[in-house]
Amino acid sequence: MKQSYIGEFNRRFTVSASVEVSAFVPCTRDDLDRVFSIHTERTVNRDNTVITRK
């Protein structure tokens, strides 16, 4: 049933690409470092304790 449904779905709804050229753009290492990093704001108080705000 699953295979017949997928085949029928693909026959009904598949459309050809309007542009045959790939739109893939490779990432640079700097992009990956920015995407996979967490930036948080921290404050150092006068008594040298650190506060992290969410």
mmCIF file as gemmi writes it, N, C-alpha and C atoms, coordinates in Angstrom:
data_model
loop_
_atom_site.group_PDB
_atom_site.id
_atom_site.type_symbol
_atom_site.label_atom_id
_atom_site.label_alt_id
_atom_site.label_comp_id
_atom_site.label_asym_id
_atom_site.label_entity_id
_atom_site.label_seq_id
_atom_site.pdbx_PDB_ins_code
_atom_site.Cartn_x
_atom_site.Cartn_y
_atom_site.Cartn_z
_atom_site.occupancy
_atom_site.B_iso_or_equiv
_atom_site.pdbx_formal_charge
_atom_site.auth_seq_id
_atom_site.auth_asym_id
_atom_site.pdbx_PDB_model_num
ATOM 1 N N . MET Axp A 1 ? 0.827 -1.198 0 1 0 ? 1 A 1
ATOM 2 C CA . MET Axp A 1 ? 0 0 0 1 0 ? 1 A 1
ATOM 3 C C . MET Axp A 1 ? 0.874 1.266 0 1 0 ? 1 A 1
ATOM 4 N N . LYS Axp A 2 ? 1.926 1.263 0.842 1 0 ? 2 A 1
ATOM 5 C CA . LYS Axp A 2 ? 2.784 2.438 0.938 1 0 ? 2 A 1
ATOM 6 C C . LYS Axp A 2 ? 3.422 2.75 -0.413 1 0 ? 2 A 1
ATOM 7 N N . GLN Axp A 3 ? 3.963 1.731 -1.087 1 0 ? 3 A 1
ATOM 8 C CA . GLN Axp A 3 ? 4.622 1.947 -2.377 1 0 ? 3 A 1
ATOM 9 C C . GLN Axp A 3 ? 3.643 2.426 -3.43 1 0 ? 3 A 1
ATOM 10 N N . SER Axp A 4 ? 2.435 1.865 -3.445 1 0 ? 4 A 1
ATOM 11 C CA . SER Axp A 4 ? 1.458 2.3 -4.455 1 0 ? 4 A 1
ATOM 12 C C . SER Axp A 4 ? 1.006 3.734 -4.177 1 0 ? 4 A 1
ATOM 13 N N . TYR Axp A 5 ? 0.871 4.098 -2.904 1 0 ? 5 A 1
ATOM 14 C CA . TYR Axp A 5 ? 0.47 5.467 -2.57 1 0 ? 5 A 1
ATOM 15 C C . TYR Axp A 5 ? 1.547 6.462 -2.999 1 0 ? 5 A 1
ATOM 16 N N . ILE Axp A 6 ? 2.798 6.147 -2.696 1 0 ? 6 A 1
ATOM 17 C CA . ILE Axp A 6 ? 3.894 7.057 -3.048 1 0 ? 6 A 1
ATOM 18 C C . ILE Axp A 6 ? 3.994 7.204 -4.561 1 0 ? 6 A 1
ATOM 19 N N . GLY Axp A 7 ? 3.87 6.091 -5.275 1 0 ? 7 A 1
ATOM 20 C CA . GLY Axp A 7 ? 3.923 6.154 -6.731 1 0 ? 7 A 1
ATOM 21 C C . GLY Axp A 7 ? 2.793 6.995 -7.307 1 0 ? 7 A 1
ATOM 22 N N . GLU Axp A 8 ? 1.576 6.797 -6.818 1 0 ? 8 A 1
ATOM 23 C CA . GLU Axp A 8 ? 0.424 7.577 -7.29 1 0 ? 8 A 1
ATOM 24 C C . GLU Axp A 8 ? 0.592 9.057 -6.933 1 0 ? 8 A 1
ATOM 25 N N . PHE Axp A 9 ? 1.051 9.339 -5.731 1 0 ? 9 A 1
ATOM 26 C CA . PHE Axp A 9 ? 1.283 10.716 -5.301 1 0 ? 9 A 1
ATOM 27 C C . PHE Axp A 9 ? 2.294 11.393 -6.224 1 0 ? 9 A 1
ATOM 28 N N . ASN Axp A 10 ? 3.397 10.706 -6.493 1 0 ? 10 A 1
ATOM 29 C CA . ASN Axp A 10 ? 4.438 11.273 -7.359 1 0 ? 10 A 1
ATOM 30 C C . ASN Axp A 10 ? 3.923 11.513 -8.773 1 0 ? 10 A 1
ATOM 31 N N . ARG Axp A 11 ? 3.117 10.601 -9.313 1 0 ? 11 A 1
ATOM 32 C CA . ARG Axp A 11 ? 2.563 10.797 -10.654 1 0 ? 11 A 1
ATOM 33 C C . ARG Axp A 11 ? 1.648 12.016 -10.703 1 0 ? 11 A 1
ATOM 34 N N . ARG Axp A 12 ? 0.902 12.253 -9.642 1 0 ? 12 A 1
ATOM 35 C CA . ARG Axp A 12 ? -0.057 13.364 -9.63 1 0 ? 12 A 1
ATOM 36 C C . ARG Axp A 12 ? 0.597 14.718 -9.384 1 0 ? 12 A 1
ATOM 37 N N . PHE Axp A 13 ? 1.597 14.767 -8.523 1 0 ? 13 A 1
ATOM 38 C CA . PHE Axp A 13 ? 2.084 16.062 -8.042 1 0 ? 13 A 1
ATOM 39 C C . PHE Axp A 13 ? 3.509 16.427 -8.462 1 0 ? 13 A 1
ATOM 40 N N . THR Axp A 14 ? 4.223 15.558 -9.143 1 0 ? 14 A 1
ATOM 41 C CA . THR Axp A 14 ? 5.586 15.876 -9.565 1 0 ? 14 A 1
ATOM 42 C C . THR Axp A 14 ? 5.566 16.886 -10.701 1 0 ? 14 A 1
ATOM 43 N N . VAL Axp A 15 ? 6.409 17.906 -10.59 1 0 ? 15 A 1
ATOM 44 C CA . VAL Axp A 15 ? 6.57 18.888 -11.669 1 0 ? 15 A 1
ATOM 45 C C . VAL Axp A 15 ? 8.057 18.992 -11.991 1 0 ? 15 A 1
ATOM 46 N N . SER Axp A 16 ? 8.342 19.298 -13.223 1 0 ? 16 A 1
ATOM 47 C CA . SER Axp A 16 ? 9.736 19.465 -13.641 1 0 ? 16 A 1
ATOM 48 C C . SER Axp A 16 ? 10.264 20.815 -13.162 1 0 ? 16 A 1
ATOM 49 N N . ALA Axp A 17 ? 11.55 20.861 -12.914 1 0 ? 17 A 1
ATOM 50 C CA . ALA Axp A 17 ? 12.181 22.114 -12.495 1 0 ? 17 A 1
ATOM 51 C C . ALA Axp A 17 ? 12.147 23.117 -13.641 1 0 ? 17 A 1
ATOM 52 N N . SER Axp A 18 ? 11.892 24.372 -13.311 1 0 ? 18 A 1
ATOM 53 C CA . SER Axp A 18 ? 11.863 25.406 -14.351 1 0 ? 18 A 1
ATOM 54 C C . SER Axp A 18 ? 13.274 25.783 -14.798 1 0 ? 18 A 1
ATOM 55 N N . VAL Axp A 19 ? 14.249 25.597 -13.917 1 0 ? 19 A 1
ATOM 56 C CA . VAL Axp A 19 ? 15.656 25.868 -14.239 1 0 ? 19 A 1
ATOM 57 C C . VAL Axp A 19 ? 16.441 24.599 -13.914 1 0 ? 19 A 1
ATOM 58 N N . GLU Axp A 20 ? 17.212 24.126 -14.865 1 0 ? 20 A 1
ATOM 59 C CA . GLU Axp A 20 ? 17.939 22.867 -14.688 1 0 ? 20 A 1
ATOM 60 C C . GLU Axp A 20 ? 19.259 23.032 -13.933 1 0 ? 20 A 1
ATOM 61 N N . VAL Axp A 21 ? 19.734 24.256 -13.743 1 0 ? 21 A 1
ATOM 62 C CA . VAL Axp A 21 ? 21.011 24.512 -13.077 1 0 ? 21 A 1
ATOM 63 C C . VAL Axp A 21 ? 20.822 24.408 -11.564 1 0 ? 21 A 1
ATOM 64 N N . SER Axp A 22 ? 21.782 23.825 -10.884 1 0 ? 22 A 1
ATOM 65 C CA . SER Axp A 22 ? 21.726 23.683 -9.435 1 0 ? 22 A 1
ATOM 66 C C . SER Axp A 22 ? 21.832 25.047 -8.753 1 0 ? 22 A 1
ATOM 67 N N . ALA Axp A 23 ? 21.057 25.243 -7.687 1 0 ? 23 A 1
ATOM 68 C CA . ALA Axp A 23 ? 21.101 26.488 -6.919 1 0 ? 23 A 1
ATOM 69 C C . ALA Axp A 23 ? 21.979 26.34 -5.675 1 0 ? 23 A 1
ATOM 70 N N . PHE Axp A 24 ? 22.684 25.226 -5.557 1 0 ? 24 A 1
ATOM 71 C CA . PHE Axp A 24 ? 23.526 24.964 -4.397 1 0 ? 24 A 1
ATOM 72 C C . PHE Axp A 24 ? 24.668 25.966 -4.324 1 0 ? 24 A 1
ATOM 73 N N . VAL Axp A 25 ? 24.868 26.536 -3.123 1 0 ? 25 A 1
ATOM 74 C CA . VAL Axp A 25 ? 25.981 27.453 -2.873 1 0 ? 25 A 1
ATOM 75 C C . VAL Axp A 25 ? 26.745 26.899 -1.673 1 0 ? 25 A 1
ATOM 76 N N . PRO Axp A 26 ? 28.007 26.534 -1.839 1 0 ? 26 A 1
ATOM 77 C CA . PRO Axp A 26 ? 28.746 25.966 -0.719 1 0 ? 26 A 1
ATOM 78 C C . PRO Axp A 26 ? 28.999 27.007 0.376 1 0 ? 26 A 1
ATOM 79 N N . CYS Axp A 27 ? 29.01 26.527 1.624 1 0 ? 27 A 1
ATOM 80 C CA . CYS Axp A 27 ? 29.288 27.404 2.764 1 0 ? 27 A 1
ATOM 81 C C . CYS Axp A 27 ? 30.79 27.479 2.994 1 0 ? 27 A 1
ATOM 82 N N . THR Axp A 28 ? 31.224 28.616 3.496 1 0 ? 28 A 1
ATOM 83 C CA . THR Axp A 28 ? 32.62 28.741 3.908 1 0 ? 28 A 1
ATOM 84 C C . THR Axp A 28 ? 32.728 28.356 5.375 1 0 ? 28 A 1
ATOM 85 N N . ARG Axp A 29 ? 33.925 28.158 5.838 1 0 ? 29 A 1
ATOM 86 C CA . ARG Axp A 29 ? 34.143 27.79 7.238 1 0 ? 29 A 1
ATOM 87 C C . ARG Axp A 29 ? 33.627 28.887 8.173 1 0 ? 29 A 1
ATOM 88 N N . ASP Axp A 30 ? 33.784 30.159 7.795 1 0 ? 30 A 1
ATOM 89 C CA . ASP Axp A 30 ? 33.303 31.267 8.624 1 0 ? 30 A 1
ATOM 90 C C . ASP Axp A 30 ? 31.792 31.216 8.768 1 0 ? 30 A 1
ATOM 91 N N . ASP Axp A 31 ? 31.086 30.88 7.694 1 0 ? 31 A 1
ATOM 92 C CA . ASP Axp A 31 ? 29.63 30.761 7.769 1 0 ? 31 A 1
ATOM 93 C C . ASP Axp A 31 ? 29.229 29.67 8.749 1 0 ? 31 A 1
ATOM 94 N N . LEU Axp A 32 ? 29.891 28.521 8.691 1 0 ? 32 A 1
ATOM 95 C CA . LEU Axp A 32 ? 29.559 27.415 9.582 1 0 ? 32 A 1
ATOM 96 C C . LEU Axp A 32 ? 29.846 27.77 11.03 1 0 ? 32 A 1
ATOM 97 N N . ASP Axp A 33 ? 30.961 28.454 11.29 1 0 ? 33 A 1
ATOM 98 C CA . ASP Axp A 33 ? 31.278 28.87 12.655 1 0 ? 33 A 1
ATOM 99 C C . ASP Axp A 33 ? 30.21 29.813 13.197 1 0 ? 33 A 1
ATOM 100 N N . ARG Axp A 34 ? 29.681 30.68 12.362 1 0 ? 34 A 1
ATOM 101 C CA . ARG Axp A 34 ? 28.641 31.619 12.791 1 0 ? 34 A 1
ATOM 102 C C . ARG Axp A 34 ? 27.312 30.896 13.013 1 0 ? 34 A 1
ATOM 103 N N . VAL Axp A 35 ? 26.968 29.984 12.134 1 0 ? 35 A 1
ATOM 104 C CA . VAL Axp A 35 ? 25.686 29.284 12.226 1 0 ? 35 A 1
ATOM 105 C C . VAL Axp A 35 ? 25.642 28.365 13.441 1 0 ? 35 A 1
ATOM 106 N N . PHE Axp A 36 ? 26.737 27.663 13.713 1 0 ? 36 A 1
ATOM 107 C CA . PHE Axp A 36 ? 26.748 26.677 14.782 1 0 ? 36 A 1
ATOM 108 C C . PHE Axp A 36 ? 27.358 27.203 16.074 1 0 ? 36 A 1
ATOM 109 N N . SER Axp A 37 ? 27.203 28.482 16.348 1 0 ? 37 A 1
ATOM 110 C CA . SER Axp A 37 ? 27.697 29.051 17.597 1 0 ? 37 A 1
ATOM 111 C C . SER Axp A 37 ? 26.54 29.682 18.36 1 0 ? 37 A 1
ATOM 112 N N . ILE Axp A 38 ? 26.706 29.768 19.653 1 0 ? 38 A 1
ATOM 113 C CA . ILE Axp A 38 ? 25.698 30.378 20.518 1 0 ? 38 A 1
ATOM 114 C C . ILE Axp A 38 ? 26.287 31.671 21.068 1 0 ? 38 A 1
ATOM 115 N N . HIS Axp A 39 ? 25.587 32.762 20.851 1 0 ? 39 A 1
ATOM 116 C CA . HIS Axp A 39 ? 26.041 34.063 21.327 1 0 ? 39 A 1
ATOM 117 C C . HIS Axp A 39 ? 25.17 34.471 22.508 1 0 ? 39 A 1
ATOM 118 N N . THR Axp A 40 ? 25.788 34.746 23.63 1 0 ? 40 A 1
ATOM 119 C CA . THR Axp A 40 ? 25.054 35.195 24.81 1 0 ? 40 A 1
ATOM 120 C C . THR Axp A 40 ? 25.7 36.465 25.344 1 0 ? 40 A 1
ATOM 121 N N . GLU Axp A 41 ? 24.882 37.278 25.97 1 0 ? 41 A 1
ATOM 122 C CA . GLU Axp A 41 ? 25.393 38.505 26.577 1 0 ? 41 A 1
ATOM 123 C C . GLU Axp A 41 ? 25.666 38.23 28.047 1 0 ? 41 A 1
ATOM 124 N N . ARG Axp A 42 ? 26.86 38.594 28.489 1 0 ? 42 A 1
ATOM 125 C CA . ARG Axp A 42 ? 27.237 38.402 29.885 1 0 ? 42 A 1
ATOM 126 C C . ARG Axp A 42 ? 27.722 39.721 30.462 1 0 ? 42 A 1
ATOM 127 N N . THR Axp A 43 ? 27.447 39.901 31.729 1 0 ? 43 A 1
ATOM 128 C CA . THR Axp A 43 ? 27.856 41.119 32.421 1 0 ? 43 A 1
ATOM 129 C C . THR Axp A 43 ? 28.721 40.739 33.617 1 0 ? 43 A 1
ATOM 130 N N . VAL Axp A 44 ? 29.847 41.424 33.765 1 0 ? 44 A 1
ATOM 131 C CA . VAL Axp A 44 ? 30.713 41.207 34.924 1 0 ? 44 A 1
ATOM 132 C C . VAL Axp A 44 ? 30.425 42.322 35.919 1 0 ? 44 A 1
ATOM 133 N N . ASN Axp A 45 ? 29.995 41.92 37.105 1 0 ? 45 A 1
ATOM 134 C CA . ASN Axp A 45 ? 29.697 42.894 38.155 1 0 ? 45 A 1
ATOM 135 C C . ASN Axp A 45 ? 30.974 43.379 38.827 1 0 ? 45 A 1
ATOM 136 N N . ARG Axp A 46 ? 30.83 44.365 39.662 1 0 ? 46 A 1
ATOM 137 C CA . ARG Axp A 46 ? 31.994 44.933 40.36 1 0 ? 46 A 1
ATOM 138 C C . ARG Axp A 46 ? 32.668 43.927 41.282 1 0 ? 46 A 1
ATOM 139 N N . ASP Axp A 47 ? 31.904 42.935 41.751 1 0 ? 47 A 1
ATOM 140 C CA . ASP Axp A 47 ? 32.506 41.919 42.623 1 0 ? 47 A 1
ATOM 141 C C . ASP Axp A 47 ? 33.012 40.707 41.82 1 0 ? 47 A 1
ATOM 142 N N . ASN Axp A 48 ? 33.165 40.9 40.497 1 0 ? 48 A 1
ATOM 143 C CA . ASN Axp A 48 ? 33.689 39.889 39.573 1 0 ? 48 A 1
ATOM 144 C C . ASN Axp A 48 ? 32.79 38.668 39.393 1 0 ? 48 A 1
ATOM 145 N N . THR Axp A 49 ? 31.515 38.792 39.739 1 0 ? 49 A 1
ATOM 146 C CA . THR Axp A 49 ? 30.568 37.733 39.405 1 0 ? 49 A 1
ATOM 147 C C . THR Axp A 49 ? 30.018 37.997 38.006 1 0 ? 49 A 1
ATOM 148 N N . VAL Axp A 50 ? 29.681 36.927 37.324 1 0 ? 50 A 1
ATOM 149 C CA . VAL Axp A 50 ? 29.211 37.036 35.943 1 0 ? 50 A 1
ATOM 150 C C . VAL Axp A 50 ? 27.728 36.698 35.885 1 0 ? 50 A 1
ATOM 151 N N . ILE Axp A 51 ? 26.981 37.534 35.183 1 0 ? 51 A 1
ATOM 152 C CA . ILE Axp A 51 ? 25.55 37.315 35 1 0 ? 51 A 1
ATOM 153 C C . ILE Axp A 51 ? 25.304 37.026 33.523 1 0 ? 51 A 1
ATOM 154 N N . THR Axp A 52 ? 24.613 35.927 33.266 1 0 ? 52 A 1
ATOM 155 C CA . THR Axp A 52 ? 24.224 35.583 31.9 1 0 ? 52 A 1
ATOM 156 C C . THR Axp A 52 ? 22.734 35.822 31.768 1 0 ? 52 A 1
ATOM 157 N N . ARG Axp A 53 ? 22.372 36.633 30.811 1 0 ? 53 A 1
ATOM 158 C CA . ARG Axp A 53 ? 20.952 36.921 30.587 1 0 ? 53 A 1
ATOM 159 C C . ARG Axp A 53 ? 20.461 36.085 29.428 1 0 ? 53 A 1
ATOM 160 N N . LYS Axp A 54 ? 19.234 35.55 29.555 1 0 ? 54 A 1
ATOM 161 C CA . LYS Axp A 54 ? 18.642 34.746 28.479 1 0 ? 54 A 1
ATOM 162 C C . LYS Axp A 54 ? 17.683 35.56 27.672 1 0 ? 54 A 1
